[in-house]
Amino acid sequence: MRTNLQARIIVFCQQNTFSIGARTQIQLHLLRLIWTMVLLVGTMAQFRFIYVILIPITFQIFTFGLIEMFGVRHTMKKWLILYILGMVLPTMFLMQHTLQIVIILISVYGRSGPDKNSEVHLGILIVVLTILTISYYMPLITLVRKPMALVMTLTLIFVIYIIILMTPFGFPYSGNPESPAPQRYYIYHTKRIFRNDSNEIFKNDSGFYLLNSDRNSPNNLKKYITELSDIKSLSEDCDRSLFCGLPLVNTKLIPTLRDSTWIPSDEPKIPEPISLQLISKTYLSDTSIRYNFTLSGPNHVGVYISPKRNINVFEIRLFPKTQMEPIFWNGRPAYIILFSWLKSRSSLNFYIDFETPSNWTNPTFDVALTARYINDKTFVKISKFTQFLEEFPKWTDVVAALATYESWVY
């Protein structure tokens, strides 16, 4: 039976009398069928972005309807001109959407952190949109007298662009004020104090904390900044302390902490200390303990709370009906309070209820305080910090501030 089917296919191909123009139209119809199947699957999966495929499909159906209406299906030049004119609007629509998506995502990926290969994600998206845009013209290559010459020309253009990307002309960052494309850095001159379960200080250091924004950070700065040769690994701090012993800007940056940069340096001049006072410790029952705290400090503070093993947080009450979901760090649940004051400030009072084993007397939880001083009018940079910032090239955008981190065990 298989031999019979092969014979039929060979006979059909030998007796095929379709012209090149007719074959091209068949290919265009098959292409529309393929995209229609993609549209059907995407609609069933409830993908909202799939509507983009509907636009060129609709215009191609309308265009072939006009070709049939005017009876120019067998006149190659006429149907070809009508087809190209009919597909101009959807092509412009797809190109505009592609450009808008690229402009938005380049800015977003510039802040996505060093743990993601954003170039691959953006490249895949551009390839998909490019295929969608030019696929409606690809069958027309069969109408070209020398198709290989066209393919070779396009290949040569591709190779030229690859070469340009390898030269300084392809450098992704720019400090031009008319068309800025900077590499962003948040740099905190940070003082850190770590305590063990006996609340004895086992580590006290200071340094420059670089919050890297993209995959190239900070490797492309090593030839400009000498201090980058003194980078110290944060792996030990990340394994032993809450959130690597670093101040958090927001919780979305937690996955990037292990890829952050730490450069040991002199101690910063902290303008205003942060304070967490234990007001009371109350045993609500044999298996429940309540800790009352008062928090005060600068405009931007953070509190990290992580119960010891076999301990559960029953409630954290900041305001009425406050509900907090834990973030797991090193296999332990952790709770983060990021609080900001305006011009008028007052102490923040809150309590934490823990569920413990019966008659628990051992340490209950780890707590760390962080503070960020982002208003440069309220603090003074030491000379070493100022010199460090001046070494950054013009194509970088640097936000400099001071920060503290201090931990306790209760």
Secondary structure, DSSP 8 states (H G I E B T S, - for coil): -HHHHHHHHHHHHHT----HHHHHHHHHHHHHHHHHHHHHHHHHTT-GGGHHHHHHHHHHHHHHHHHHHHT-TT-HHHHHHHHHHHTHHHHHHHHHHHHHHHHHHHHHHTTS-TTS-HHHHHHHHHHHHHHHHHTTTGGGGGGSS-HHHHHHHHHHHHHHHHHHHTSGGG-S-B--TTS-B-EEEEEEEEEEEEE-TT--EEEEEEEEEEEE-STTTTGGGTTT-GGGGG-B--HHHHHHSGGGG---S-GGGGGGGGG-EEEE------SS--EEEEEEEEEEETTEEEEEEEEE-SSEEEEEEEE-TT-EEEEEESSTT-----EEETTEEEEEEEEE--SS---EEEEEEEE-STT--S--EEEEEEEEE--TTS----HHHHHHHHTS-TTEEEEEEEEEEEEEE-
